[in-house]
Amino acid sequence: MNQIIKISTALFLLVALASCKKYLDKKPANNIDVPTDLEDLQALLDNGRDINQNITPGFGEGASDDFFVLQQTYDILPIRDQDLYRWVPIEYKYPNDWSKNYLPVFVSNYCLELLQDISVNSKNRQLYENVKGTSLFYRAYFFSQLAWTFALAYDESTADSDYGIVLRLGADFNVPSTRSNIKETYEQIVKDAKESATYLPDLPEHTFRPSKAAAYGLLARVYLTMRKYDSAFKYANLSLNIKNDLIDYKTDIDVNASAPFDQFNIETLFYTEMNSFTSTTFTSRALVDTTLYASYTDNDLRKLAYFNPKNGYFSFKGSYTGTSTPFTGIATDEMYLIRAECYARSGDKENALKDLNTLLEKRYDATFTPVSAADAAEALTIILLERRKELYWRGLRFPDIKRLNKEGANIVLVRMISGETLTLPPNDNRYAIQIPRDIVDLTGIPQNPR
Amino acid sequence: MQPIATRRISQLIVGWSFANSNCRVMKLTILLLLTTFLQVNARSWGQEKVTLNLKNASLEKVFMEIRKQTSFDFLYRDELVQNLPKITIVVKNATIEEVLSMCFEGLPITYSVEGNNIVIKEKRDSVAGTAGTKEAPPIDVRGKVVNESGNPVANVTVAVKGTSITTLTDSDGRFSLSTVDYDAVLTFTHVGMEPFELKVSGQSELLIRLKTKVSELDGVTVTVSTGYQDIPKERATGSFVKVDNEMFNQQVGTNVLDRLDGVTTGFQTITGKSDTKRTLNIAVRGLSTINGNLDPLVVLDNFIYEGDINNINPNDVESVTILKDAAAASIWGAKAANGVIVITTKKGNFNQKLSVEFNSNFIIKEKPDLYYQPTISVSDYLAVEEFIFNKGYFNNQISNTSSRPALTPAVEIFLKRRNGEISAEDSAMLIDQLKSYDLREQLNEYVYRKAVTQQYSINLRGGSNNLAWIIAGTLDKSTGSMQNEFDKINLRFNNTYKPLKQIELSLGTYYTNSKDISGMNPVLTVNNRYVPYLRIADENGNPLPLYTYRSGYIDTVGAGHLLDWKYYPLEEHKYYNSTTNLQELIANVGMGVQIMKGLSLKVNYQYQKQWDEKRILADVRSYAARDLINNYSQVNYNTGNVTYIVPMGSILTLNYSNLSSQNFRSQLNYNMTWGDHGVVGIVGFETREVKSDRNRVTYYGYIEDPLSFTSVDYVNRYRVFIPGSQRTIPNAPAILATTVNRFVSTYVNASYSYKSRYIFSASFRKDASNVFGLNTNDKWNPLWSLGVSWDVSKEKFYNIQWLSLLKVRTTYGYSGNVDVSRSALPVAFYSTNTITNFPYGRIGTLNNPSLRWEKNGQLNFAIDFATKKQILSGNIEYYRKKGTDLYGATPYDYTAWGSTDVLTKNVAGMEGSGIEIGLTSRNVVGNFNWTSKFYFNYLENKTTVYYEESAQDVSGLITGGTAIMPIIGKPLYAIAAYKWAGLTATGDPAGYFEKQISTDYSKIIAQDGKKGFEEGSFTYIGTAIPTYFGSLINEFEWKGLSVAVNIAYRLGYYFRRPVFTSSELINRGNGHKDYEKRWQQPGDELITNVPAFVYTNYPQFIYRDDFYRYSEINVLKADNIRLQYINASYSLERKNRRLPFQRLTIYGNISNVGIIWRANKEGLDPDSPSSPPSPRTVAVGIRGSF
């Protein structure tokens, strides 16, 4: 009997006292981890689904003049999209353009913070620099997208009083959000983009990843919106020096196809797509502005490659995503147009037209004759029209309108809806889209004035 | 009905004793005693003949000779025969009776015959017997209690009359009492057995055979199982309900949980809800959580069951215990907040004769009623289709050159007419032809069948004195209503072996293999549009094709180089099928050691593994394969060459998922009684690991024999015909992560009873798990319970004669709810990006170290009662539940992260309360028996704490009712609606906006829900799950014939009825019959509430429909009473018939019989308002044992 007691006690205690710490330290799944090392960080930055696809804001496009919707389409729009279309204050909450575009910012900040604990050596230098450059690039890229949507146009004279965006520069979610001014916003973007270019490789392994060419492209874009044309020129030029490929619409694509362009085509420097929160940007709903459509001549292959007849009007089919989702990334055609514009603005008509014709030659059929202009000013007018025609539906029209109105272009947007005619005058406060209601409520940051 | 009662029931008392020194003899005697039980009753008394020639022999010698020659054995106390004179006997072919009467002549002993035993007793009037008792010293008494079939009875209260000495029998029916008076009288009481008294008369080893109480045959419970221990229900303070084998078998379905519906309190089947955290569709005492897991915990015998509940065959189930309150359930700790369902399987017993049980039945389920939902006539439908065609509705689809949507047959005709390809007369004629078609008729004829299920099961049980075993096998075969098939085999083996008296070893396995083969499942919409005149077969029943893309396009594209691109609804299942093969093995080993008196150790280990293989084969002839091959084909129109990107051939997709669990438990049991005191306790330690993994692989160009397949390019994009863009080949292989969840727990549970009328219980448990990111020390989470019960009727002052039992119980305690998907560090999930082929990571949660498990406190108060002779018995329970630390979404500044707008924290709270009444009334007792069982449940719940923003926005309830929607102060499933102001003079629905009648629907809908119901456009309706529910079961029984009728009721809740809306009809082709009642001309608004039919260009077209759909006039009271099932059976007993069976029962069952009463006048089944309700099933079967 004693034996049994002894054995049993031993047995019970053996099990009860066995260390359960190790047993419980087992990871609950082999596909999860607390990201810490460089490979982990690179993987976070390679999350294309959250960073490249379905991401950039659609509010700007939804408020722009590149499209219109029929009354019957308008009637079935969500209230927010109707309000956006009519330029009245929009009320909305999560999820939205704001939340989407701050996610890559968080990932960047998280990586940048962890990089501080990782020492660089000859073995990991390349990866380290790619992680650092990518993080800085993403932060700059998405800050620029946010600034174009939620802040007014950059204006040197009022830049330190106009509201910028929330510049989150760390991953700690306990740090409260505050609004910067426009000057701080753009300074941060430029600083991050410039620094990123020093780390990134000339060209990426995949256009889901940024590169020097893309960072220069971003800087060209941002300086252009700041109307700092010298700098814009410099970086467009640097970008084109690395890569200047163009698709020849005559030979490289089937303009009649329902989606003529390949995803990740040779013009793409950095790939992003517009998100789908704003349903007016769906090609099933948006119809091309009729005046704009009429401005494409019949020998312009873009007329076929970009548009599809729909209900007596035309809808867009020419996205560089190869699907109906709008492409909003950086491409070489945009760089040509920025450089051409900057040449023209600096009075260099010849070089401006040279860049423009290099591009257009690939866009028109064999009957194309090179564009000429009386002077640089006329060249600029032509270039700006071609810019609008070439970069259609890329999320660039809204910041362009803002910028060009600051240049005195006096672009007045007009909508006709339910028998009413609505207009949006130049430099209106409504060019800064309303920040989500819940963010204003939670953080107390000021709402864009109306 | 009465397997035991009608058999010959007797009470047998055997006593024997022997010299304490002679241990070997004792053992032998016990062995003998036990083995005799196993012998089959082959020949009967009086037939066997004996021949003896003994001179001067002891009686024992005589007995030994008789034993040799017959099948009879002798039981006697040694001292009873030792001192008797020797005898001489010579007989030839005498009966035993003759021999014994010769032998016993003049001796102070007599005998009786019990089965194959001849029991030697003292003569009652014997002077010698009483002489010794007077001065006899106290003795120690041991014994065993068995029932009529010789099976041990546990938890019998053995008391020494006139003293306070009591004890309980253990699971082998054994008990022992020390220092009992030589002629003390023992009383044996047990809830399920007739009480019995026995004079010890110096016997120290007793075998007591108790008679089963007649009331027990009606299913009164004996012991309940918590999965950790078996407790006599009378000693429990907590709230347990047990569904015994008979009740469990009143329903015939193949799912264990389905059989619990309507036969107990506190259990509810949930219908029509879409919560993702619910997989079992059942609830115990309603809800305990808002965002946590909603399933009660299912325990199979000792351990948590992780597999598919359909794997458990009801025929293997002995009984089910439902643990409802904290005292009952908290022993299961962090997973018990939703209640626990303990399934106890059939087992073999020690010292049990071989018994065989079989069951076979046949269940037929009617076709679903396709006409349940009233719809508009085909001619109305066609008129609408023509109207919207003329409005230009289909123009987008007609001109769509990317996705090439198919057009309905009528639209094709209208289009031909519009294009001038056919005349107006031709068009009218073709349309008229369509009017004669009805898709539902064809579905009834060609697709739906009566579903048939056959169940066969057999089990063999037996046991010797040191071995108990069961072997069982069951087979289910079903053919579903769409010719889908389901087969299942269960095999079970369970064995308990006692190598030594103190040691018990057990081994068990349970194996399941099921096969689920898909049948027809035709897709019968055209471009997501329901078309009532669609034809799937012609007049002769030949399959007709259906265009899934535009007919003109797929007929010509590819210039004849492609495969047929049409879909044949009646053919597809021949070439496309999925087979799911599921196997499960549960193996367990256990060891029990009796350490010392009252203290034992039990160590158990269980391994479970479930393999699930889903094999989808799309033959090259199937539409699924043809569609994919065609779409990716690259046709060179000049040469006619076709390059197949998706190879020509069949497509095989294999999905594998594995689930395994390992459980280990080490537990000390203590059971001791001294004087008025009794203690039963357990203390234990357990670990559990659950592991799962999944993967998927697709083979293209698959040929089964000779086996071959073609590898494909998943990386590059290829231009596809539809929608004309570039795509990669779908279904690249994928391995999903292996997940491992581990738990470690320690627990104590003890109850103390005083004078068996005051019982106190307490339990304490700590759980820990490897919830990722927490430190081990922080993972421990203590949960506890306390309980007390008082049997008032056992008090001396109690003198209510008619109420023989009155007991009050109350408990309080906490259980938990764990959701292992919640985590506490910035955890990233890793995978590979299919576009770039780079590994990628995605942060899934932000750091939240304070995350804990949910806690649910429950207070239970109960009264158990029974009138004299158990004419009326039952219990009433009242409980309050309070969920604290519930997972709740808390808003934060998502500028900081963006991936979600809320973080999960332990911030939410809810409350629930309920009343349960269970009554059993024996209305008529005698040859004819009529028993009624009445179950009543009342339950309510509400959200008490949730984050401010959305939890106060009552507009969330407008579309609510089908999933949990936390709104503070409202039930978790609740319905609100738009206030209704009738139809306007133009046939538009009107509501209220800022207290004014309004038709500005977008304003009404966007009304700020945080202002509540007072001034808003909304009105609160009520809960969407029953507040009151239960059932009434009437059982009638006469001479082996018995009938049970279950009437179930569900009251105090609401549902939304399907309605007619213009958008549903125009966009989806779904036309409710209310279309005929629509407003058509001024004045109609006085007689109808159905809005006018309008086209999509109508202002606020969608909002108008949303407003109407969710307005208060379309919310109906859901209350209903239904005839749940009727069960009839006829049993034959062996008693006085020459049957090869012990018992044979023929039974029939009809379930889902129909609704007896419903509050709504639309004829809708509130549990299934928009789809055909579960059809009626009829079952017949036979069950027997021998």
Interface residues (C-beta under 8 A of the other chain):
Chain A: M1 I4 I5 I7 S8 T9 L11 F12 V15 A16 C20 K21 Y23 L24 D25 K26 K27 P28 A29 N30 N31 I32 D33 V34 P35 E39 D40 Q42 A43 L44 D46 N47 G48 R49 D50 Q71 Q72 D75 I76 I79 K93 Y94 P95 W98 S99 K100 N101 Y102 L103 V105 F106 V107 Y110 V166 R168 A171 D172 F173 V175 P176 S177 E205 H206 F208 R209 A257 S258 A259 D262 Q263 S284 N308 P309 K310 N311 K317 G322 T323 D438 I439 L442 T443
Chain B: N395 N396 S399 T401 S402 Q502 I503 V593 Q594 I595 M596 L601 V603 F664 S666 L668 F685 T687 R717 R719 P723 G724 S725 Q726 L736 A737 T738 T739 V740 N741 R742 V744 T746 A768 S769 N770 V771 F772 G773 T776 K779 V820 S823 L825 P826 V827 A828 F829 Y830 S831 N833 I835 T836 F838 P839 Y840 G841 R842 I843 G844 L846 P891 Y892 D893 Y894 T895 A896 W897 G898 S899 T900 D901 E949 S1002 A1006 T1096 N1097 Y1098 P1099 Q1100 F1101 I1102
